[in-house]
């Protein structure tokens, strides 16, 4: 492992579920132990692999840069892609804030 090649799948679990309406939800566990809010993507029509890839890219970004993603920020792989980030209560634990991504 190097700083350029982080083994995030050893530290962070990317949980996924298909919702009754056919959409997907992806959420992380493990980021909180590293000092970050967890990531949640709810009710997305995108493919599950794309959602996990986006969440893992954002995890790497956070690990490289610290907890710099603010409520209302956008992030993307290109200048045109703008994924909105909200700091919202988790769907699993209302007492904990998470990075909610709109995909």
Buried (B, 14 or more C-beta within 10 A) or exposed (E): EEEEEBEBEEBBEBBBEEEEEEEBBBBBBBBEEEEBBBBBBBEBEBEBEBBBBBBBBBBBEBBEEEEEBEEEBEBEEEEEEEBEBBBBEBEEEEEEBBBBBEB
